[in-house]
Amino acid sequence: MKTKANQNRLDLLLPATSANLGPAFDAAALALGLFLKVHARAAEQFSISASGRDAEICGQLENHLILETYREVLQAEGKPIPPLALRIANQIPIGKGCGSSAAARLAGIALAVHYGGLRWSDSRIIGEASHREHHPDNAAACWSGGLAIARMSSPTEAQVVHIRPKGKWSLLLAVPGESLSTEKARGVLPVQYSRADAVANIQNSMLLLAAFVEGRRDLLQSALEDRIHQPYRAPLCPLLPVLQKMAGTSGVLGVALSGAGPSVLIFLDHSASLGRAKARIAARLREHGLSAELIATMIAERGVYRKGSSK
């Protein structure tokens, strides 16, 4: 049983995530080597100091997703709500399809579990975040790391399989300046799909899983093909169709929308020069009047890191 002393502080490190991965819509995600770092301590009143990417957003006390989630979980569990002082260092692009909201919600839930003395399992924690996110893939990958395959088994619990992809995987995130809300990205999706589209996505998602398990990067170009969400979101995410045409050339193995967009996840040949690949991608975007921040990253094999302290 935790004492009040060792509940005083909590450090969290949560990875960014890229969900959907082409055909695996709402079912799979990768944890990425970009992180949200949160240091929390009990205090007399709520406060936040923030640094890193989108520090202005991360430092706003009002409507803060971490603190809102923290309060809501404790209130729902009938627990007191101790004020916290948060120190946040963020590397995850916000509102760009890189799992920032899942990381924030999981941080809030982890804080509630710690300071509320809740004995929640990993499945319950992921399920709570998934319920709030309305899909389990980002939350599962953020909490578990690696490649996560997930489904909701009840309104509050998720079934998750964590897979460590075989071999080396070189990744590049193309992040545009503008953001895109998940609600808007979901709003363009049709209500029904043809049997042919459904079957194609099932086949491709199984092929994609085999590519990660067997280290078959040669399968990526075809395995990342999707008929469920990317064709409908492309007008909102102009980087996608331009970069998709590079798959199979210039060291680019495959391309997929990152989450709901507008960022794009690019799988690179790890034996090719990263600098040359970035230069070619930047040049292709310029040819089409587009620009993006190109962030080199990797698959984060470990998910959330938690450490409590009484000091």
Beta strands, then each sheet from edge to edge (+ up, - down):
strand 1: 9-19
strand 2: 28-42
strand 3: 47-52
strand 4: 84-90
strand 5: 147-154
strand 6: 157-163
strand 7: 170-175
strand 8: 252-257
strand 9: 264-268
strand 10: 293-297
strand 11: 305-309
sheet 1: 3+ 4+ 2- 1+ 11-
sheet 2: 3+ 4+ 2- 5+ 6-
sheet 3: 8+ 9- 7+ 10-
end
